[in-house]
Amino acid sequence: MYPYDSMSYNEQISLPEFLREKLFSQYGEELTEKIRQGYLARRRVSLRLNPLKGDRNATLDELNAAGLSPEPVSWYRDAFTLSKARESDVRSLKSYEDGRIYMQSLSSMLPPLILSPKPDTDILDMAAAPGGKTTQIAALCGNKCRITACERNAARAERLRYNIAKQGVGCAYVMLIDSRQLNSGFSFDSILLDAPCSGSGTLTASELCKGHFTNTLIKKSSETQRALLTKALELLKPGHEMVYSTCSILAEENEDVVGRVISKSRAEVVKLDDAWLGELPLLPVKLPGTVCVCPDADYEGFFIAKLRKLPN
């Protein structure tokens, strides 16, 4: 079998017809092929240093001593990529066992950064497991915020608790609950909703070959997303901001969900215009102010929108 980055192998793998039609309709022929190539690219390993544990330089020294040559990411001081490593190489390190590093995709690091959490605030993570974004929020706040991390699946909630403890997070409380069922008496200063989705931004060659990605999954996901986002805006304090994200690149899970929900709510899109976002491989969006990342060798496909709840 040819390696994933071989053109002769790539040419043998096609998109499901319904997905190709969706992507072609939304992005056109050239970008659809670029996305397909992004699915098939062998993604570089990425990780995040954990400022809540250990010495930064000592951790980097350990990575270098193991021959992993961490390469810094310009838009986030704690993010690094590893061109010469596999995930198993990182998991064998003491710094990984100690919780001084966290394996996380670069795209997954974006929503907490865009949320820009502040110390001494109440923060809701609505779909928190396995804990990458929860622990990143805690790290960004220096463990000085109050995080409510929700997960409806018991096994995933246990994994979330494990990662929170391993990463030295002391400001997060895990609730075993579907966020849609949260009491309306709760209110939060900021909310992260990394919503369950079809995963259309993270497909791999093997997944495309298996044929498990379906139109039914996309429709079911969009229904769940609308319900979760509606609940999020109900729980968000007036005048405050939240982030909605998915690992999908399809408008019906992204712009369409956001547009439909805010049309029925007192909320608005906060334009994402930070200069560093221009360093990402961005796809065009039909809702101004939002961002969609194209899958490639460094990034998973990802959509992000920041919303503000209008004062009463």
Salt bridges, closest charged atoms under 4 A:
GLU17 OE2 - ARG20 NH2 3.14
GLU33 OE1 - ARG36 NE 3.01
GLU62 OE1 - ARG100 NH2 3.27
GLU71 OE1 - ARG44 NH1 2.94
ASP78 OD1 - ARG56 NH1 2.92
GLU87 OE1 - ARG91 NH2 3.00
ASP98 OD2 - LYS94 NZ 2.72
ASP98 OD2 - ARG100 NH2 3.33
ASP120 OD1 - ARG146 NH1 2.91
ASP122 OD1 - ARG146 NE 2.70
GLU151 OE2 - ARG156 NE 3.58
GLU158 OE2 - ARG161 NH1 2.65
ASP178 OD2 - ARG152 NH1 3.43
ASP178 OD2 - ARG180 NH2 2.70
ASP189 OD1 - LYS237 NZ 2.97
ASP189 OD1 - HIS240 ND1 3.88
ASP194 OD2 - LYS133 NZ 3.03
GLU234 OE2 - LYS231 NZ 3.20
GLU241 OE1 - LYS306 NZ 3.62
GLU241 OE2 - ARG308 NH2 2.88
GLU252 OE2 - LYS22 NZ 2.82
ASP256 OD1 - LYS286 NZ 2.82
GLU268 OE2 - ARG308 NH1 2.66
ASP298 OD1 - ARG44 NE 2.74
